[in-house]
Amino acid sequence: MTADDSFGRLDDDDYPAYTMGRAAEMLNTTQGFLRAIGEARLITPLRSAGGHRRYSRYQLRIAARARELVDGGTPIEAACRIVILEDQLEEAQRINAEHHRDTKPLSMPASA
């Protein structure tokens, strides 16, 4: 992948553009917190060729939600489970909405 390819992917929510240090800084948290939510399998960062963790914007949003719950007093394992369930619910609702939109019957013309 060239630098031009990488630059073009910066709008991609799944592109692992952020190092662990930068991700921790952006979330105002510690690298240990990011490791902990990785160990809890909330997020799985990609690894660079050198083995360094790299995070996407989507993963940072997930981590920020977990941090919000932990800051509110929720244990980290429970916070990770809550975030996973919230994400699953959001996806199910999106699929359900698509299904309803695709199967919506066409309105019948009024009889004369």
N, C-alpha and C positions, 0 to 999 in steps of 0.2 A: 504494500500500500504506500503510495507516495504522499507527500505533504498536502498536495492538492486534493487527493482523495479524502484525507483526514479532515481537512478544512470543510469540505462539502458535507461531511457527516455530522457536523456540530449541531445541526438542527434535529438530529435523530435522538429521541429520548433514550434509546437503548445503546447508544454508542458510549463505550467506557472511556470517557475523556478526562476523568478526574483522578488524580493520585489520592492515596489515603490521607496524606497530610492536607492537601487542598480540600478534600471532602470534609474532614474533621473541622477545618477552619470555617468552611462555609456553613456547617451545621452548628458551629459554636459548641463542639463537643470534643471528646478525646479520641485518639486512635484506638484506645482500648474499648471504647463503646462500640466502634465499628467492628472490631474483632469479635466482641461479644454477640452482636446481632448476627454476625456471620456464623459463629459457632451455633447459635440458636436456629440457623438455617432460614432466617428471615430474608436475607439477601446473600447472593454468592457472587462476589466480585470476580471479574475476569482477571487473569494474571498477564502481566507484560512478559516479554521474552526473558527478562531478567528476574521474573518471579514476583514482581511488585503488584500489589492489588490496585485495580483500576475500577472506578465506579461510574455508572451512567446517571443521567438526570433522574430517570425513573427510580433507580435505587436510592438516590439521595432524597427523593420525596417520601419513599417508604421509610427510610431511616429517620427522617425528620418527624414523621408521625409517631414512630416508636419512641423517639426522644421526648416528644410531647407527653406521651403516656407515662414514661418513666419519671419525668420531671413532676408529674402529678401524683406520684407515689405508687404507681403500678410496678410490680416486680418485672424485670426485663423479660423473663420467659413468658409471663402472661401478656405483656405488651406485644411481644412478637406474635403470639397466637392471635391476639385481637386484631392486629394489623393484617395478618394473613386472612382471617375471616372477613374483615372489611373489604379486602381486595377481591376475594372470591365472590362476595355478595354483589359488589359493583359490577364485576364481569357477568354474573348471572342476570342481573337486571338489564345490562346492555344487550345481552343475547335475547332475553325475553322481549324487550322492546323491539328489536329487529324482527323477531318472529311474528309479533303482533302486527308490525307494519307490513311485513311480507304476506301475511295471510288475511289481511283485512279485506272483507268482501267489497266488491265494487257496488256502489249504490245503484239500485234499480231505478229506471226512469218511471216517473209517475204515469199511471194509467190515464187514458183520455176518456 
